[in-house]
Amino acid sequence: MNYDICIIGSGAGAGPLAYELSHAGKKVVILEKGDIYSEQDFSKDEIAYTKRNIFTPQLSDEYHTIETLEEGKWIKTPTYENNWNFWNGSLLGGSSNFMSGFFHRLKPNDFKLKSIYGMYDGANIEDWPISYEEIEPYYDLVEKIVGVSGHVTEHVHQEPRSTNTYPYPPLAEHPIVEKFDTACKALNFTPFMTPRAILSESKENRNPCYYSNYCGSYACSSGAKGSSRAALIQPALATGNLHIIANAFVVKLETDHTQKVKKALYLTKEGTQKEIKAKLFILAAQAVESSRLLLNSKNAAFPNGLANSSGAVGKNLLFSGGGMGSGEFDLSHFSQEVLLQSGLFVNRALKDWYFTPKFKGGLIDFLFEHSNPIRRANSLKWENDKLIFGQKLQDKIYQTFTTKRVLNFEIFNDWMPNDNCFVSVDEKYKDKYGIPVANIRIGAHPEDVRVGEFLATKAVRLLEQMGAKNISYTISPLPSQNLQAGGCRFGDNPKKHVLNRYCQSHDISNLFVTDGSFMPTGGSVPYTWTIYANAFRVADYIKQILK
Amino acid sequence: MFGMKRRTFIALIATSPVFLRINMQAKEIPTHAWKTIASVQDTLLPKTEHMPSAQDINALFYLVSNCSSEYFDANDLDFLIKGASMFHQNFPDFSHKDTESKNKILEIATESDFLEKWLSKLIYYTIEAMFSDPIYGGNTHELGWTSTLHTTGNPRPINKYGRKI
């Protein structure tokens, strides 16, 4: 069958396209690397969701190579050796199934970082080709279609909004937020209520949050979490215009003599090669894998890879700068019943230093440590670099679990794009199918760490004011692998940019890239909401050109 | 069999070379390795006033019945078995000692980087047995969760390893 649209991937960059184009009557096919799951299949199983590679490939079969700077040299390590897994969810809906759903919009000045702050030495920052005003209606659309709950907090860096409320009321909160808000008041900080892509009330076929106590890293069993699968693909399937081919690993896009993509070649789980033809192709396999596919699709007409006449595919890869920290609360703060009350959210953040007069700051999100008891208990076995065991370890596990609760903070600041953070492919490293794997060089800019340290001091002050104990934090130049963007920058110059302002390849008119790859800078927030909003924006453009 | 509880005994029966040949691609794991592991596990996580022991939560059975899974880290399994052999060579009478002596032996063992890593790995998998869903064979009667007042998430798994319903 010939499709109008072929979408590669089904996560945040894919769902809005599938939703909009299938509703517009287009025949759409999704090629998803993983399997199809529904709410009934999901559970709160710590082993399956956090301790084994169930929803990602086995690293011995399919891996990445990671380049890190060690003593002045870039050292390449396959991830099957270091267990650093850069797959974030090979299943329908991709990694959006497992997100925590901290939904923060970018702010107008995030779109013009270079104009506001000038150049940072060694960083390749540049302004976006579009403004906040162009994407704002789509942020609003995501709030309504995907579903965002919360309360709008007025603060010094508040971005303009077309509405002054979220469509869904805030989720229930743990009493610790009273301490948070009181401490903020004492310090003259603004307690920001974090919007969440989690339904507090039912929406069509999706049930509201039931406070399961196991949220981040787990797929949602009620459909409350605004994953691409639950919020967008399921309604798209109901149109009858969307077909999903699961366990389809796309290994190459082939072009024809008109220099358009003609078909996608994919491998089944068994390794059998198949192909799909379509009029238009949308690549949304998450930033690293999207660049990998374009580079691996090189041919005589496109010897450096598809969409890569600029040589920019894979370049200026983005993660998120920052780190995380924590403070402990115990029975001196709350009764045991209140302290251990499970399922309720914290949903507080600090944005007072999102911008500072002299440098770009960032965001601090606060949340309870995830419930995962295996991880928590195992983390207690070392004291001063010495292994503890026996009665001492058992007592420590018991005391910690029954009398303490950890409030974490996560810092998000801009990952400065630079020449040493990119995706490439290397013919020497191939997966079990014989396809070159993505090599990821991870070079962080010193500013990433400096800003992270600056923000951490603010978070620590707040925890101290709250009376937290054993406060600590870590700011690292090594990123979290689940926050990926960049690699296929959008912009108006075909010599510099992979994509135009509509995320359409400058070189190949029927090829779009709609995951986070398009971002020239990532802002200081998790990327998912912006990826969703941008994908809705691109969908509007595609609908226009297909009329 | 050094005062072994019945379920540990059953777990050891299940570790016969024939059983493992079927599940481990011809990789035989000697029964004495499992005996060593069982004995050390119960010293690493003993019964206390508030907490169940490794035996109480079926830690050995958990390890035996899950280590042949395609999702179990093959390097970890190899390391656990090699470590057990080395530990047994160094401390052949461990299982016959009293609790105080066993603890002293483990203290001595931690002075070796290799054995300290092995003990750390063994603690990890014993903790997995204590706090994972009972569907995996450990956490008997949810003792790990109830002892620590842990509220688990719902729904609980119906199938192991995220298999679809």
Interface residues (C-beta under 8 A of the other chain):
Chain A: D35 Y37 Q40 D41 F42 S43 K44 D45 E46 I47 A48 Y49 K51 R52 N53 I54 F55 Q58 Y210 S212 N213 Y214 Y218 S221 Q336 L340 S342 G343 S371 P373 I374 A377 N378 K381 K386 L387 F389 G390 Q391 L393 Q394 D395 I397 Y398 F401 T402
Chain B: T43 L44 L45 P46 T48 H50 M51 S69 E70 Y71 F72 N103 L106 T110 E116 L119 S120 I123 Y124 I127 E128 M130 F131 S132 D133 I135 Y136 G144 W145 S147 T148 L149 H150 T151 T152 G153 N154 P155 R156 P157 I158 K160 Y161 G162 K164 I165
